[in-house]
Amino acid sequence: MNESEIIDLVRQAILVTLQVGAPVMLIGLVVGVSIALLQALTQVQEITLVFVPKIIAIFLSLFFFFPTMAAILMGFMQMLADRIVAGGGG
């Protein structure tokens, strides 16, 4: 394996990480900002008001996006396994 192949593998791994993590993180961000805005507008400063809806939204998004996340990870693993079988080139 030479440097360009290693750089390509690392780039693909970072891309897979972003593809798998971004949807859940973005939903958590949107829900968190929405609740913070609601708290600022209503001046209700209850700490559990931030965490409970955010946790529920993240779990629901994990449930919804899990098939896509699994497909992305399986595709990446298949590519890695093919490269290992081929002797590192590919």
N, C-alpha and C positions, 0 to 999 in steps of 0.2 A: 504494500500500500504506500503510495507516495503522498506528498503534501496536498496536492490538489484534490485527491480522493478523500482525504481526511477532512479538509475544509468543506467539501461538498456534503459529507456525512453530517458534520456538525451543523451546517446551514439547514439541512433537511430536518435534523432533530429539533432545532430551534423553531422552525416553521411548524412542525407537528405539535410542539408544546404550545405555541400560540393558538393553533387551530383547536386544540382540545380545551385549553383553559379560558380563552377569550369570551365565549358566549356566557359562561357562568359568571365570570368576573364582571362583564358588562351589565348583566341583569342585577347583580348585587350592587353595582355602582348606581344604576338608575333608581333602584328601590331605596337605597340609602340617601341619595340626594333628594328624592321626592319626600321621604319622611322628614329629613332635615328641613326642607322648605316648609312643609306642613307645620313642623314644630316652631319654626321661626315666625310663621304667620299667625299661629294661634297662641303662641307663648306657653305651650304645654311642654315642659321639660322633663318628661318621664323617660328614664333611661331604657326601660324595657320596650318602649314604643319603637325604638330603632332596631333592636336585635331580633325580636320575634318576627316581624314581617320580612326582614332580610333573610333570616334563616329559612323561613317557609318558602320564599321566592327562590332561594338557591337550591333547596331540595327539590322543588318542582322543576326547576330548569335542569338539574342533574337527571331527574327521571325522564324528562322530555328529550334531552340531547344525548342520553347515554348510547342509543344505537349508532348515532353519527360518530360519537367519540370512539366507540369500540371499533367501528369500521376504519377510521383514520389510523388508530393504533395498530390494528391488524395489518393494514396495508404497509405501514412502515416496518413492522416486524417481518412481514413476508419479504420485503425488499432486503432487509438486513440478512435474513436467512439465506436468500438467494445469493447474496454477495459472499457469504461465508462458504456456502457449498461450491461456488465458482472459484474459490481460492483468493477472495479479496478483490479481485478485479471485477469490473462490471459496469 
